[in-house]
Amino acid sequence: MTGYVHGYGKRESKRLKDQADTLARLLHRGTRYPAGSRVLELGCGTGAQTVHLASGSPEAEIVSADLSPDSLEIAREKAARRGLANVSFQQADVFALPFAPASFDHAFVCFVLEHLAEQERALRCIREVLKPGGTLTVIEGDHRSWYAHPYSPFAQKAVDCLVAAQARLGGDANIGRRLYPLLGSAGFCQVKVRPKTVYVDASRPGLVEGFSKNTFIAMVEAAEKQAIDMGLSTKEEWDQGIRDLYRATEEDGTFLYTFFKARAVAPAG
């Protein structure tokens, strides 16, 4: 990972938890692993997705890995508070995985590839530790799929600044649309990609708070320093954009965003 545009503070940890909890039913539906299977979660961070993954497959063995020892410690505490005995944590670099070839039945990666400069290489490394016929599930967003009402060019520019800042750090905030060709290029077969759309209006107050405000807008707000330091926006433009994003969470406002969930199979030979 060349750079994490959202930062590593307590606010980001809370944002990740809000995102995972709000979207758990949408993103984790259909992801269940059988008893006795060994599952690798890569880039688990502070465990926001881990607790849903482990609780959804209580008889599977989950190994959750991340590069940051500080994040792993937070993840361990979250799992312990939930009483999740089927998950263990290990420090690991996706490009130098400390696991034997073909040692996992399944792998799960959520909101990780978007922050990597060498996404195909990362997927090939994951493929190496999967058994032939093992599955990989990947979930990613696509910031250019975002729409809101009322429309504001300042709000759009703020989101575009996040996309541009992430690109300068080596990532791709629009990677969701590339999952199908990317997985195929990395040597996976039977690739299936499904869009997972979040639509928000005032009749869904849980999503207004949990997604529009605490996930999406909080994510954009976290990129303020990079956007201004990189010369992508002025302070005045940025502040107007954030105000207009919040305007779309009011009684007559709407939000729409699309995630992409892919499932692929490691080849037999």
Secondary structure, DSSP 8 states (H G I E B T S, - for coil): ----TT-SSHHHHHHHHHHHHHHHHHHHTT----TT-EEEEES-TTSTTHHHHHHHSTTSEEEEEES-HHHHHHHHHHHHHHT-TTEEEEE-BTTB--S-TT-EEEEEEES-GGG-S-HHHHHHHHHHHEEEEEEEEEEE--GGG-EEES--HHHHHHHHHHHHHHHHTT--TTGGGGHHHHHHHTT-EEEEEEEEEEEE-TT-HHHIIIIIIIIIIHHHHTTHHHHHHTTS--HHHHHHHHHHHHHTTSTT-EEEEEEEEEEEE----
